[in-house]
Amino acid sequence: MMIEKRPDIFAGRIIDLGCGEGRDSLYLLSQGYDVTSVDVSHSALARARERAAAAGLDASGFMERDIIYLRGLDAGSFDLAMNMGCLHMLVDDEQRARHISRVFDILRPGGHFVVDHCASEWGKGFFSIPDYAEVSADLVPGRVISRRIRVEDGEKNIGLEVLPYAERSGDALAEEIGRHGFRLVSSTLTDTEAFGSSTMLLFQKPAA
């Protein structure tokens, strides 16, 4: 995890971009960090707020925002931005560019941007797709496949539509984000049950 490798950058105001049901935000809140969490999904945010309340955490920082535009967020108002698996759900080049540009805007000079993005073989290693070899040919946007999900009393399978997704090598992603003024600090290959084969990159906005 980036917080273990670079605990120094987890300071000041943090924004979790595309927070979903709050996995990363809730952990950071539990450790006392100042976190603003944004997502476009009303239902995901409702679940995140429920989980925060159940854990006795402040849920006021969960905000409904389109991550492409990040409306209502002031320039230079955050010290760290995290995009943990949301950018690879944007497939339109113009939308990706707008998002990255807005992240640059809302970060203070010297602030950091952490990105975890699928590199290849979308779905392989995902917790929700344990039978990747059997369904890989069906991982086409618009098709419905069986996905494993966690529920209160265990696990179950439900049919879910494959959403559009993007894959980028670490070098391609570094070049794409670098075009918007960010400086690459580090790049690490990762393999998790959330994103499978992915790349975690750390960028910094120049201090001046």
CORWOQUI-V921528 format. One record per residue. N is the residue number from 1. NEAR is the number of other ideal C-beta (glycine too) atoms within 12 Angstrom. D_CENTER is the distance of its C-alpha to the mean C-alpha in Angstrom with 1 decimal. Layout:
N_NEAR_D_CENTER + N_NEAR_D_CENTER
This chain:
1_21_13.3 + 2_31_12.9 + 3_23_14.5 + 4_11_17.4 + 5_17_17.9 + 6_22_17.5 + 7_14_18.2 + 8_17_19.9 + 9_29_16.8 + 10_30_15.7 + 11_22_18.3 + 12_22_19.1 + 13_27_16.7 + 14_39_13.0 + 15_44_10.5 + 16_43_7.1 + 17_43_5.8 + 18_40_5.4 + 19_42_6.4 + 20_31_8.5 + 21_26_11.4 + 22_38_10.3 + 23_32_10.2 + 24_35_8.9 + 25_41_10.6 + 26_31_13.7 + 27_27_14.1 + 28_34_14.1 + 29_31_16.3 + 30_19_18.6 + 31_18_19.1 + 32_13_20.2 + 33_29_17.5 + 34_23_17.3 + 35_38_14.0 + 36_36_13.3 + 37_46_10.6 + 38_40_10.3 + 39_37_9.9 + 40_24_12.5 + 41_25_13.6 + 42_15_16.6 + 43_14_17.0 + 44_25_13.6 + 45_29_14.2 + 46_19_17.7 + 47_24_16.8 + 48_38_14.6 + 49_29_17.7 + 50_18_20.0 + 51_27_18.4 + 52_29_18.4 + 53_18_22.1 + 54_15_23.0 + 55_18_21.9 + 56_11_23.8 + 57_26_20.8 + 58_23_20.6 + 59_26_18.7 + 60_17_19.6 + 61_30_16.4 + 62_34_14.5 + 63_30_15.0 + 64_24_15.0 + 65_29_13.9 + 66_22_13.2 + 67_38_10.3 + 68_26_12.8 + 69_19_15.5 + 70_34_14.3 + 71_17_17.9 + 72_15_19.7 + 73_24_17.8 + 74_16_20.3 + 75_18_20.3 + 76_20_20.1 + 77_24_19.0 + 78_38_16.2 + 79_29_16.5 + 80_41_12.9 + 81_47_9.7 + 82_46_6.3 + 83_44_3.4 + 84_41_2.3 + 85_35_3.5 + 86_43_4.0 + 87_42_6.5 + 88_34_8.4 + 89_32_9.3 + 90_31_11.1 + 91_19_14.4 + 92_14_16.7 + 93_16_17.3 + 94_12_18.4 + 95_21_15.3 + 96_31_13.1 + 97_20_15.7 + 98_22_15.9 + 99_38_12.2 + 100_39_12.6 + 101_26_16.0 + 102_32_15.1 + 103_43_12.6 + 104_31_15.7 + 105_28_17.9 + 106_34_16.4 + 107_41_16.3 + 108_28_19.7 + 109_21_21.6 + 110_23_20.7 + 111_36_17.2 + 112_39_14.4 + 113_48_11.0 + 114_45_8.8 + 115_46_6.9 + 116_39_6.5 + 117_44_7.9 + 118_39_10.6 + 119_33_14.0 + 120_25_16.5 + 121_20_18.0 + 122_34_15.3 + 123_38_15.9 + 124_27_17.9 + 125_25_17.2 + 126_31_15.0 + 127_20_16.4 + 128_29_16.9 + 129_29_18.9 + 130_21_21.6 + 131_21_24.0 + 132_25_22.1 + 133_14_25.5 + 134_14_27.0 + 135_26_24.5 + 136_21_23.0 + 137_13_25.4 + 138_23_24.1 + 139_32_20.4 + 140_17_21.2 + 141_18_19.5 + 142_13_21.8 + 143_19_23.3 + 144_17_23.1 + 145_29_22.8 + 146_22_23.1 + 147_27_19.9 + 148_23_20.2 + 149_19_18.6 + 150_16_19.4 + 151_10_21.8 + 152_9_23.9 + 153_6_26.7 + 154_9_24.9 + 155_14_23.4 + 156_15_24.3 + 157_19_23.7 + 158_15_23.2 + 159_16_23.2 + 160_23_20.0 + 161_17_19.7 + 162_25_17.7 + 163_22_15.4 + 164_19_15.3 + 165_29_13.0 + 166_28_13.2 + 167_26_14.1 + 168_31_14.6 + 169_20_16.6 + 170_29_15.7 + 171_17_18.6 + 172_23_17.8 + 173_35_14.3 + 174_29_16.0 + 175_18_18.7 + 176_29_16.6 + 177_37_14.7 + 178_25_18.0 + 179_19_19.9 + 180_26_18.5 + 181_23_20.0 + 182_33_17.5 + 183_24_19.2 + 184_29_17.7 + 185_27_18.2 + 186_23_17.2 + 187_29_15.8 + 188_25_15.6 + 189_22_15.7 + 190_28_14.1 + 191_20_14.9 + 192_23_13.3 + 193_21_14.0 + 194_26_10.4 + 195_37_10.0 + 196_32_13.6 + 197_28_14.6 + 198_38_11.9 + 199_35_12.0 + 200_38_10.5 + 201_40_11.8 + 202_35_12.9 + 203_40_14.5 + 204_29_16.9 + 205_34_18.4 + 206_20_22.2 + 207_13_24.1 + 208_7_26.8
